[in-house]
């Protein structure tokens, strides 16, 4: 009898263990399926774009046209670069985008070229003209305009929405989280350090002097990178060399394009700045700061490394 009891106990134990294992497997499968469902876009998808339009996307886009450099960068960052069939003349990053057909400028893309490329979707960005949008809509071209407020949060929201449109929600979350981590990393590096004054050059010369003033997002990035923007007393983008000379910044930062560094050292007023005379003239890839895209956090880091090189050694 005792032997029989023991056999029954062992038998029941085996049944319970088998059931628990099976339940565990079922739960894991269910969790995995739920995660996949969350990460996968369900089509048809109706979203509200940045022009407050409700746009319905019937299926996952296989042929995409980008009408903004930041959109193009986001498409590649989300792993969808192989589906890009058209871009603007200003879409220059990453380098492989040069092999993609251009549809013209940001403001006046070629309608004919867009139609020729037969896109499933056209993704526009900031300040896309509504008359061009109307023309494309009248020709039954699916267009969605995606841009957020001029901030890191705006960039995150745009990337997340684009991830939803392109069935890349998981990758979008990864990109956004990496950006957030880098922003926190930069903040930790410059915390408590002195704030050297700087002048951030956007343009200069016969048409005027332009910078990121106190009401711009680049100004906020300068502060986040541990610097003091001498143009924080102005609004918009216009400034003057007279004010720059008066405030005498400890460093000057120029875009790396159009030989800005070579030209500014020969330009009246600027060449007299102590910062330039003392070799405190630096270049930066301003596209990382200007574009509301996945490289924005990289731009912040590069800016911080210029302002505080000692913090990143």
N, C-alpha and C positions, 0 to 999 in steps of 0.2 A: 504493500500500500504506500509506504514511504517513497519507494522508488517511483511509483506511478505519479505521486504528487510532485516529485522533483521534475519528472518529465513534463508534466503539465505546466509547471512554473516556467521551465526553460522554453517550452513551446509558446506560451503566452508572451514571454519577454521578447522572443524573436519576432512575433507578430507586431508587438508594439514598436520595436526598433524599426522594422520594415516600414510601418505606417508613418513613423516620424520622419524617416529618411525620404519617403515618397512625398510627404507634405512639404518637407524642406525644399525638395526639388521643384514641386509645383509652385511654391511661393517664389523661389528664385526665378523660375520661368515667367511667372506673373509680373514680378518686379521688373524683369528685363523687358518684357513686352510693354509695360507701362512707361518705362524710360524711353523706349524706342518711339512710342506713340507721342510722348511729349516732345521729343527731338525732331519728329518728322512733321513737315507741313502737310495739312490736309487740304486738298484742292477739290472743288473750286474754293478759292480764298478771296474774301472781300476785306479790303483794308481801307482805312482813311489815310490819304496821303497828306503831304505838307501844304497842299492847296485846299485842304478840307474837302476833297473829292472822294467819293466812294468808288473804288476801283476793284473790279472782280477779275481775278486771274484764274483761268479755267484749269490750267495744268502747269506742271513744273516747267519753267522757261528753259528751252534748249538753245535758243538763239537770242542773245542779249546785246543791246546797243547801249553804251554809256554816254551820257551827255555832260560829264563832269569829271575832272581829274580825281577828285576824292572818291567818286563812285567807282571809277576804274580801279583805284587802289584797293577799295573795299572788296570788289568782286574777286580780285586775285587773293586777297587775304582770307576770303571765305572758301577758297579752293575751287572757284567757278571760272577761272580764267580761260579754260578750254572752251567755254560756251560764249565767250565774248566775240562778236562778229563785227562790231563797229565801235568807234570811239572818236573823240574830238582831236583836233590838232594839238591841244594842250595836254593831252593825256600822255605823259612821258615816263611813268613809273608803274610797274617795274619795266626793265629794259625790253622784255619780250613783247610788250604791248606795241612796240614799233612795227611788229609784223601783222598787226590787226589793221584792217581798212579804216581810214579816216572819213568821217562824214562832214568835216568842216569845223567851223568855229563854235564856241559855246553859245553865243547869242543868235547866230544865223546858220545853223546846220543845214546841209543840203537835204531837202525833203525827198528829192529824186533818189539820192544815194541811200537814204534810210529805207525807202520802199524797195529798192533793188536788193537790199540785204535780207529782206523778209524776216524781220525780228519777231519773236514771240512777245517781247517786251522791250520798251525803251525806258531807261531809268534816268531821269533828269535830276539836277541838283539846284543849288541856290540861285535865285534870280533867273530861272528859265523863263523866257518870254511867253506870256499867255497866248499871244497871237500865233506863235509857232505851235504851241500845244493844241490850240483849236484846229489848226490845219491838219495836224497829225490825227487828231480824234475824228475829224470829218472824213479822213481816209481810212478809218477803222484800224488805226495803229494803236495798240495798247501802250499807254504812257502812264508812268507813276513818278511823281516828284517826291524825292526823299531828302530832307535836310532838317536839322534841328537848330535849336538856339546855339549861339556862338559860345560854346563852353564844352568842357569835357563831357558833361551829362548829355548835351546835344549830340555829340559824336557817338557816345555809347548808344543812345536811343536810335540813331540812324542806322548804326551797324546791326542792332538787334532786329530792327524792322526789315532791313535788307536780307538778313539771315532767314527771316520768315518767308519773304517773297521768293527767295531762291532755294528754299528747302535746305538751308544750312544753319539751322538754329543752334545746333550743338557747337559748331565751329565759331559762330558769332559770339556765343557765350564765352568760349575759350579766348578769343581775341580781346573781348572787352575785359575779362578778368586779368589777362596779361597786362593790358594797358593800366588798369587800376593798380596792380602791383607795382608797376614801374613808377607811377605817380607817387605812391606811398614811399617807395625807395628813394626817390629824389628828395621828397620832403624830409625824410630822416637824415639825409646827407647834409642838407643846407641848414637844418634847424639850429638856431642859436648863433649862426655865423654873421659877420658884418655884412652890410648891404652896400656894395660899391655902386656908385652912380654910373649910368650908362645911357647912351643914345642909340636907339635902334633905327637904322636907316631903311626906309622902304624905297625912296627915290630922292634924287636931288638934281640940280642943274637948271637949265633955262626955263623949265616949266614949273619950277617951284621945289620946295622942300617938303617931304612927306615922311611921317613916322607913325608909330602906334601910340596914340595919346591915351589919356586916362580913362576913357570910356570904351576901350577896345579889349578884346579877349587876349591879344598878345601882351598888352600891359599887365593883365592878371597873370599871364605865364611868366613874365619877367619877375614879378613879385614871388611867384611860386618857386622860381629858380634861384631865389636869394639875391635879387638885385633891386636897385632903385631906379625907376624910369624918370629921367629929368623932364619928360614931356607929359607928366601926369597932371599938369595944370591946364591942359587944353583938351578939346573934344574933336572928334572926327579924325582926319588924317593929316591935315595941313599944319605946318610948323614954319619956323624961320631960322636961318643960320645965325641971325643976330641973337636969338634966344639961346641957341646951342652954345655960342661963344660966351655968352653971359654966364651960363650955368656950368660950363667947363667940366664935362663928364670925365670920369676916370677911365672909361673905355668906350669905344665905338664899335658897333656890330653892323656889318653890311651883308646883303645877300651875295652868295657866291657866283651868281650869274651876271652876265653882261659886263664883265670886267669892272664891277663896282669898286673893288678894292684898288685896282690900278688907276681908276679915274678920280676917286675921291682925294687921293694924296696930291693931285694936281689942281684941284678945284679951289678957287678963291674962298676964303673963310675956313673951310674944312681943313685945308692943309696947315692952317695956323693953330689948330687945336692941340693942346698939350698931349692929349691922349694919342693922337696920331704921331706927333713928334717923338713920343716916348715908346712907340711900338705897341701901343695898346689898341690896335685896329684888328678886328677879327672877322672872319667869314662864317656864315652859317647857311645851310640849305634851307632857305626860307619856306620852301614848299611843305616842309614838315610842320611848320607853324601855321601857314596860311590855309592849308587844306583841312577840312573837317573830316579826317579819315583815320585809318588805323595806325598811321605813323605819328600821330599827334603827341603821344607820350614819349616817343623817341626824340621828337623835337624839343620837348621840355628837358629831357636829359642832356641833349647836346648844348642847349642854352645854359643849363646849370654848370656843365663842365667848362664852358667858356668863362662864366662869372666866378666859379669857385673850383679851379682845377685841383687845388690842394685837397679838396674833399673826396676826390675820386681816384687818388693814387693808390 
